[in-house]
């Protein structure tokens, strides 16, 4: 085995830090000055830009001084972020600029990407938007646990869907790198299929379908059964490509989804075993609840 067997070259990997910082500098006025690529994404990504525009109308602030709790365990701090209306990010521009000045044109993204901690302003902003709409509709005060669980997991699914749909605009290495640096999870492999379907039927239809797909995943299902897929297509639209596209929502390992979902329930006061708590037909709950259907429509309409 030669040394070259360990190296896979791609436009993303060989992108120079110098060029990325120059692109950040030229677009920083549109976003967070100290978060790599934020302004670029606000300007050039449909979903990232729409989420930023919407969350600003909700009077949320952004801070580059996260507390120790957020630095140690971001997931545990969601409710505090929402109640305090402050979304944290880390200043990564200073250290990256320092490195680039030290060895200009010598650092590529493959030296950084796997080690740079991402900023989650995009994901947390999605939660803020979903919470504001569910609160407005009175769903956060739901007394029935099943409705409460649907709302909680719809909020998470909305953030998942926004991150997935954002890959549609990632046409070049710069865009992909900046999206990767500002997302929990990016998957560019299926971008062509996503882009083709959006061009055919429009992004709102695709967004709503993927919102249901991520909700199905967050209810700890590993795939769509034929029956559930048909029910979701009745709620959204019918297309031969949807079964394959939906698989993107189930990419995270079942173990990871189980543990994070169970923790999410615990942090929201639900102590029941996660499999028992989610063992109900959530689609029936949605189908029979006009307010939940309205929530899904409003989440889709912000784009």
N, C-alpha and C positions, 0 to 999 in steps of 0.2 A: 504494500500500500504506500503510495507516494503522498507527499504533503498536499498536493493539489486535490487529493481525494477528500480532504477535509473542508475544502473551500467551494462554496456555491456562489457564483457571481450573479448579481441582479442589479438593476438600476437603483433600487433602494439601498442595497448594501454598500455600493461604491459611491453614493452621494456624499460629497464633501461637507463637513460641518461649516466651513467658511461660506459656502453657497447657501446653506440653510439659514444661517444667521443673517446673511444679506437679504434673503427673502423675508425673514421675520421683521427685519428693520424697516423694510419698505411698506409693510402692512400693519405694523404694530399699533398705529393710531386707531385702528378699527376695533381693537380688542384689548386684552390684558398685556401691558407692556412687558411684564416679566415672565410670561408663560410662553414657551417656544411654540410658534405657529398659531397661536390663538387668533390673532387678528387676521391672518391669512384665511383661516377656516371661516371666520365670521363673514369675510368678503366673498369667498369662493365656494362654500358648501351650503347648499340649500337648507339642509336640516339643522346644521350647526348654527347658521345665521338666523333661522327662524326661531330656534330655541332661545338664543341670546336676546333677540328682539322681544320675545314674549316675556321672558323672566325679568327683563328690565322694567316692564310695565307693572310687575308685581312688587317692585321696590326692594328687590334683593340686592345685597352688597357682596362684593368680592374682596377677599383678604389674602395677602401672601404671608400672613403670620398665623398659620394653623396652630392650634393648641396641641399639647403632647398627646392627648387622647386621640385626636384625629390622626396625628402622625403615626401613632402606634397601631390603630385599628379603625380605619375610616368607616367601615360598615356599622360600627357600634354608635356612631355619632349622627346618623341621619336625622333622627327626630330633633336633636339639638340644632342642627343646621337649619331645619325648616322652621322651628319656633323662633330662632334668633335672626332669621332671614339673612344669614351670612354664609356664603359658599367659599370654602378655602381652596387655595392652590399653593404650590411651592414655586418659589423663584428659582427657575433653572437657567435663566439667561445669564446671570452673573458668572456662574461656574463654567458654563459652556463657552462664554466669551473669553474667560480667562484661559481656558485650555486652548482655544483657537489662537489667541495672541501668543501663547507660549510656543506652539508648533503649527503655524499657519499652513493650511493646505495639506496637513499630514494626517488629519483625523477624519475618518469616514463614519457613516451611520452604523456600520457593522461593529465599530468599536464602542458604540454608545447604546444602541437600541435595546439590547438585552439587559442593560444595567441601569438605564435612566428610569427613575420612577415616574410613571405617567401622572398627569394632572386629570382630575375627574370633574372639572367644572361642567362639562357637557352632560354627563350622567346625573350629577346632583341637580343641575338646573331642570332636567326632565322630571325628576322627582318633585321639584318645587312646583312646576306647572301642573302636573297631575294632581298633586295635593290641593292646589288652589281650586281646580275645577271640581274635584270630588267634595271639597268643603262647601263650595258654592251650591252644589246640588243637594247638600245635606246628607251625603253618603258617609261622611266620617263619623256621624252620630248614629249610624245604623246599629240597632240593638241585636239583630239576628247575626249570629256568628258566621253563617255561610255567606251572607252579603258582605260582612266585614272582610272576610278572607278574599273574596273576589276582588273587592276594591284594593286591598293591600297588594295583591299579586298583579292587578292591572297596572298599578303605579310602577312596579318594577318592570313589567312587560313593556310599558311605554318607553322607559329608558333603554331597555334592550333593543327595541324596535328602532328607535332613533339612531342608535349606534350602528345597527345593521344597515339601515337605509342610507346612512351617510356615505357608505362606500360607493354609492352610485356615482358621485361626483369626483371620486378619486381617480383621475385619469393619468396622473403622472407620479413620479417618485416623490417629489416634494409634497404633494397633497397626501399621499399615502403615509409618509413619515410623520407629517404633522397630525394626521388623524390618529395614527398609532400612539403618538405621544400625548394624546388628549382623550383617550378612550380606555374603558375597562377591557374591551374585547373587540378585535377587528379581524375580519375574515374577507380577504379580497378574492378568493378563488372563484366565487360564484357571481362576481360582479357583472360579467357579460350577460348571464341569464336574467339577472335582476334588471339591468339596463334595458334589455330587449322587451321585457314585460312592461316596464314603466312606459316605454315609448309606445307600446301597443294599447294599453288600457288606462294610463295615467297613474301618477304616483299615489293619489289618495286611495284608490282601490287596493293597490299593492300594500300600502302602509296598513290599512285596516286588516287585511288578511294576515299580515305578519304579526300584527298586534295580537290577534287570536292565537297564532302559532306559538308565540313566545308565552302567552298565558297558558296554553296547553302544556308547554315545557315546564313552566314554573309550578304547575300542578303535578309535577314529577312523573309525567308521561314520557316515554322514550320515543314515541312516534305517534302519528295519527292513525287510528283505525279507519277503515273505509267509511264506517257509519259516522264517526265524529268529523271526518273531513267533509262529508256531504252536508252535515249540519252547519259547519262553518261556512261552506261555500254558499249556502242559502242565506246566511247572514251577511255575506260579503259579495262574492261573485264567483262564477264558475269558469275554470280554465284548465286545460290539460297540464300546464306547467306548474300548478300550485303544489302538487304533491312533492315534486323534487325541490321546489323552492322552500317549502316548509322545513325541510331537513336541516336547514341552517339554524333553526331555533333549538335544535336538539344536540348541537355540537359539544356543549360543555358536558363533562363526564357526569354520569348519574350520581356518583358519590359526592361530587362537589355541589351539585344542585340540591341534593338531599340535605347536606350539612348546612349550607347557607340558607336554605328555605326554613329549616327547623330553627336555626338561630333567629331568623327574621321574625318567626312566629313568637319565639320566647321573648324577644325584645319588645313585642307588642302585646304581651300579657296573655298569650295563648299557650298554656302549658301541656295541652294534650299531645300525645304522640303524633308526629307530623303526618304519618300515613293515615292514621285514624281521622285526624282533623280535616284532611283533604279528600277523604273518601266519600265524596258526594258528586252529583252530576252538576257541575258548575255551569254547563251550557244551559241547562233548564232554568237555573237561577237567573241567568242573563236574559234568556228568551222571554221569561215571564215578568221581568222587571223593567218597565219603560225608562226608569231613571238610570239604570246601568247601561242600557242601550244608548241613552243620551250622553252619558259619560264617554263612551267609546266614540260616538260621533264627534263630540267636542275635542277629544284628544286628536282625532284625525284632522279636524278642520283647522288646527293652528298652522297647517302647512298650505 
